[in-house]
């Protein structure tokens, strides 16, 4: 999908403000919902992915199962809201041995699990909005002793709210981020005491 695109800086694959945020994503829903709703904490539209079972309600990119993303940028960043329910996401990558590997992060997993083709890791989310930064180069090297080549697919399962999903060439400080990549929380005015 993006293999022939110049990749530097930031590459967004989901932004909930646009007119068609799921244009390149496929949607699967069973006993749940995926819809765009306003979030009171950030006063903006977000994508809510909610389901009874994390494995049956999710979004996946690219939408066409025969296509791959072809993104070579090594950092995946998800801006998600913790709904205090089970939540997981997975990333399928290609390494320099031409082997497809899958990483899955879950807030309900207790300890890491590693097999030849997939690695599962626990993830802790703070209350409210979180910025998850996933270093694909580091995870690939530490888990398999190989080098990250590119990302093939991203899948985000229930239960969360999503603001943006993007890749970048390095980790950026809050000051370096373009305004549209920041999660700006509105300033709460204090009520005067009477």
The 8 nearest C-alpha neighbors of each residue, nearest first, counted from 0:
[[1, 68, 2, 67, 69, 66, 3, 61],
 [0, 2, 4, 69, 3, 68, 70, 5],
 [3, 1, 69, 4, 0, 70, 68, 71],
 [2, 4, 1, 5, 0, 69, 6, 70],
 [5, 3, 1, 2, 6, 0, 70, 69],
 [4, 6, 7, 3, 2, 1, 10, 70],
 [7, 5, 4, 72, 8, 10, 71, 70],
 [6, 8, 9, 168, 5, 167, 72, 10],
 [7, 9, 167, 168, 6, 10, 169, 166],
 [10, 8, 167, 166, 7, 11, 165, 168],
 [11, 9, 166, 165, 167, 12, 8, 6],
 [10, 12, 165, 13, 164, 166, 9, 14],
 [11, 13, 165, 164, 10, 14, 163, 23],
 [14, 12, 164, 163, 11, 20, 15, 165],
 [13, 15, 163, 16, 20, 162, 17, 164],
 [14, 16, 20, 45, 162, 17, 46, 44],
 [15, 17, 14, 44, 18, 20, 45, 43],
 [18, 16, 20, 19, 15, 14, 13, 21],
 [17, 19, 20, 16, 15, 22, 21, 14],
 [20, 18, 22, 17, 21, 15, 16, 23],
 [19, 21, 15, 17, 22, 14, 13, 18],
 [22, 20, 24, 19, 23, 13, 25, 26],
 [21, 23, 19, 24, 20, 25, 62, 13],
 [24, 22, 62, 21, 61, 60, 25, 12],
 [25, 23, 62, 60, 21, 59, 61, 22],
 [26, 24, 62, 59, 58, 60, 27, 23],
 [25, 27, 58, 57, 24, 28, 59, 33],
 [28, 26, 56, 57, 58, 55, 25, 29],
 [29, 27, 56, 31, 32, 55, 30, 26],
 [28, 30, 31, 55, 56, 27, 50, 32],
 [31, 29, 50, 51, 28, 32, 52, 56],
 [30, 32, 50, 49, 29, 28, 51, 56],
 [33, 31, 49, 28, 48, 34, 50, 30],
 [32, 34, 48, 47, 49, 46, 28, 35],
 [35, 33, 47, 46, 36, 32, 48, 45],
 [34, 36, 46, 45, 47, 44, 37, 33],
 [35, 37, 44, 45, 34, 46, 38, 47],
 [38, 36, 44, 43, 45, 39, 42, 35],
 [37, 39, 42, 43, 40, 41, 44, 45],
 [38, 40, 42, 41, 37, 43, 44, 185],
 [41, 39, 38, 42, 184, 185, 43, 127],
 [40, 42, 184, 43, 39, 38, 185, 183],
 [43, 41, 39, 38, 40, 37, 185, 44],
 [44, 42, 37, 41, 38, 45, 39, 16],
 [43, 45, 37, 36, 38, 16, 15, 35],
 [46, 44, 162, 15, 35, 36, 161, 37],
 [45, 47, 35, 161, 160, 34, 15, 36],
 [46, 48, 160, 34, 33, 159, 35, 49],
 [49, 47, 33, 157, 159, 158, 160, 32],
 [50, 48, 158, 157, 31, 32, 47, 33],
 [51, 49, 31, 52, 157, 56, 30, 53],
 [50, 52, 30, 31, 53, 49, 56, 157],
 [51, 53, 50, 54, 55, 56, 157, 30],
 [54, 52, 157, 156, 55, 56, 50, 86],
 [53, 55, 52, 56, 156, 57, 157, 87],
 [54, 56, 29, 53, 52, 28, 57, 27],
 [57, 55, 28, 27, 50, 29, 157, 53],
 [58, 56, 156, 27, 155, 157, 26, 55],
 [57, 59, 26, 155, 25, 154, 27, 24],
 [58, 60, 154, 25, 24, 153, 61, 62],
 [61, 59, 24, 62, 153, 152, 23, 154],
 [60, 62, 24, 63, 23, 59, 68, 67],
 [61, 63, 25, 24, 60, 23, 64, 59],
 [62, 64, 65, 66, 61, 25, 60, 24],
 [65, 63, 66, 62, 61, 67, 60, 25],
 [66, 64, 63, 67, 61, 62, 68, 151],
 [67, 65, 63, 64, 61, 0, 68, 62],
 [68, 66, 151, 69, 0, 152, 61, 65],
 [67, 69, 0, 151, 70, 1, 152, 150],
 [68, 70, 2, 1, 151, 67, 150, 149],
 [71, 69, 150, 149, 68, 72, 1, 2],
 [70, 72, 149, 73, 148, 69, 150, 6],
 [71, 73, 168, 167, 70, 166, 74, 6],
 [74, 72, 135, 136, 168, 71, 134, 167],
 [75, 73, 134, 167, 166, 133, 135, 72],
 [76, 74, 166, 133, 132, 165, 134, 167],
 [75, 77, 132, 165, 131, 164, 166, 133],
 [78, 76, 164, 131, 130, 79, 163, 165],
 [77, 79, 130, 163, 162, 129, 161, 131],
 [80, 78, 161, 129, 160, 128, 77, 162],
 [79, 81, 128, 160, 127, 159, 129, 82],
 [80, 82, 127, 83, 159, 126, 128, 124],
 [81, 83, 84, 159, 80, 158, 160, 127],
 [84, 82, 81, 85, 126, 158, 86, 159],
 [83, 85, 82, 158, 86, 81, 159, 106],
 [84, 86, 107, 158, 106, 83, 53, 87],
 [87, 85, 158, 157, 106, 105, 84, 156],
 [86, 88, 105, 156, 104, 106, 155, 157],
 [89, 87, 155, 156, 104, 154, 103, 105],
 [90, 88, 103, 154, 102, 153, 104, 155],
 [89, 91, 153, 102, 101, 152, 92, 154],
 [90, 92, 101, 152, 151, 100, 150, 102],
 [91, 93, 150, 151, 100, 99, 149, 101],
 [92, 94, 99, 149, 148, 98, 97, 100],
 [93, 95, 147, 148, 96, 97, 146, 98],
 [94, 96, 97, 146, 148, 147, 145, 93],
 [95, 97, 98, 94, 145, 146, 93, 99],
 [98, 96, 95, 94, 93, 99, 148, 100],
 [99, 97, 96, 94, 93, 100, 95, 116],
 [98, 100, 93, 92, 94, 97, 91, 116],
 [101, 99, 116, 92, 117, 91, 93, 98],
 [102, 100, 91, 117, 90, 92, 118, 116],
 [103, 101, 118, 90, 89, 117, 119, 91],
 [102, 104, 89, 119, 88, 118, 120, 90],
 [103, 105, 120, 87, 88, 121, 122, 119],
 [106, 104, 87, 121, 122, 107, 108, 86],
 [105, 107, 122, 123, 121, 86, 108, 85],
 [108, 106, 105, 85, 109, 121, 86, 122],
 [107, 109, 121, 105, 106, 110, 120, 111],
 [108, 110, 121, 107, 111, 120, 106, 122],
 [111, 109, 108, 121, 120, 112, 119, 107],
 [112, 110, 120, 119, 121, 113, 109, 118],
 [111, 113, 119, 118, 120, 110, 114, 117],
 [114, 112, 118, 117, 119, 111, 115, 142],
 [113, 115, 117, 116, 118, 112, 119, 142],
 [116, 114, 117, 113, 143, 100, 118, 142],
 [117, 115, 100, 114, 101, 99, 118, 98],
 [118, 116, 101, 114, 100, 102, 115, 113],
 [117, 119, 113, 102, 112, 114, 103, 101],
 [120, 118, 103, 112, 111, 102, 104, 113],
 [119, 121, 111, 104, 103, 105, 122, 112],
 [120, 122, 108, 105, 106, 104, 109, 110],
 [123, 121, 106, 105, 104, 120, 124, 108],
 [124, 122, 106, 125, 121, 105, 107, 104],
 [125, 123, 81, 122, 126, 129, 106, 127],
 [124, 126, 127, 129, 123, 81, 128, 80],
 [127, 125, 81, 124, 128, 83, 80, 129],
 [126, 128, 80, 81, 125, 129, 82, 40],
 [127, 129, 80, 79, 81, 126, 130, 78],
 [130, 128, 79, 78, 80, 131, 125, 127],
 [129, 131, 78, 77, 132, 79, 76, 128],
 [132, 130, 77, 76, 129, 78, 133, 79],
 [133, 131, 76, 75, 130, 134, 77, 74],
 [132, 134, 75, 74, 135, 76, 131, 138],
 [135, 133, 74, 137, 136, 73, 138, 132],
 [134, 136, 138, 73, 137, 74, 133, 139],
 [137, 135, 147, 139, 134, 138, 73, 140],
 [136, 138, 140, 135, 139, 134, 141, 147],
 [139, 137, 135, 141, 140, 136, 142, 134],
 [140, 138, 136, 142, 137, 141, 143, 147],
 [139, 141, 144, 145, 137, 138, 143, 142],
 [142, 140, 138, 139, 144, 143, 137, 145],
 [141, 143, 139, 140, 138, 144, 118, 113],
 [144, 142, 145, 140, 139, 141, 115, 138],
 [143, 145, 140, 141, 142, 139, 146, 138],
 [146, 144, 140, 143, 139, 94, 95, 147],
 [147, 145, 95, 94, 140, 139, 148, 136],
 [146, 148, 94, 136, 139, 149, 95, 93],
 [149, 147, 94, 93, 95, 71, 146, 150],
 [150, 148, 71, 70, 93, 92, 69, 147],
 [149, 151, 92, 70, 69, 152, 91, 68],
 [150, 152, 67, 68, 92, 91, 69, 149],
 [153, 151, 91, 60, 90, 68, 150, 67],
 [154, 152, 90, 60, 59, 89, 91, 155],
 [153, 155, 59, 89, 88, 58, 60, 90],
 [156, 154, 88, 58, 57, 59, 89, 87],
 [155, 157, 57, 87, 53, 88, 56, 158],
 [158, 156, 49, 53, 48, 86, 50, 56],
 [157, 159, 49, 86, 48, 85, 84, 156],
 [160, 158, 48, 82, 80, 157, 81, 47],
 [159, 161, 47, 80, 79, 46, 48, 45],
 [160, 162, 79, 46, 45, 163, 78, 159],
 [161, 163, 45, 78, 15, 79, 14, 46],
 [162, 164, 14, 13, 78, 161, 77, 15],
 [165, 163, 77, 13, 12, 76, 11, 78],
 [164, 166, 11, 76, 10, 12, 75, 163],
 [165, 167, 75, 10, 74, 9, 72, 76],
 [168, 166, 9, 74, 8, 72, 169, 10],
 [167, 169, 72, 8, 73, 7, 74, 9],
 [170, 168, 167, 171, 74, 73, 8, 72],
 [169, 171, 172, 167, 168, 74, 132, 134],
 [172, 170, 175, 176, 169, 173, 174, 167],
 [171, 173, 175, 174, 176, 170, 169, 181],
 [172, 174, 176, 175, 171, 181, 177, 180],
 [173, 175, 172, 176, 171, 177, 178, 181],
 [176, 174, 172, 173, 171, 177, 178, 170],
 [177, 175, 173, 174, 180, 171, 178, 181],
 [176, 178, 180, 179, 175, 181, 174, 173],
 [179, 177, 181, 180, 176, 182, 183, 175],
 [178, 180, 177, 181, 182, 176, 183, 14],
 [181, 179, 178, 177, 176, 182, 163, 165],
 [182, 180, 178, 179, 183, 176, 177, 173],
 [181, 183, 184, 180, 78, 41, 179, 162],
 [182, 184, 181, 185, 41, 178, 179, 186],
 [183, 185, 41, 182, 186, 40, 42, 187],
 [186, 184, 41, 187, 183, 42, 40, 188],
 [187, 185, 188, 184, 183, 189, 41, 40],
 [188, 186, 185, 189, 184, 190, 40, 41],
 [187, 189, 186, 190, 191, 185, 184, 192],
 [190, 188, 191, 187, 192, 186, 193, 185],
 [191, 189, 192, 188, 193, 187, 186, 185],
 [190, 192, 189, 193, 188, 187, 186, 185],
 [193, 191, 190, 189, 188, 187, 186, 185],
 [192, 191, 190, 189, 188, 187, 186, 185]]
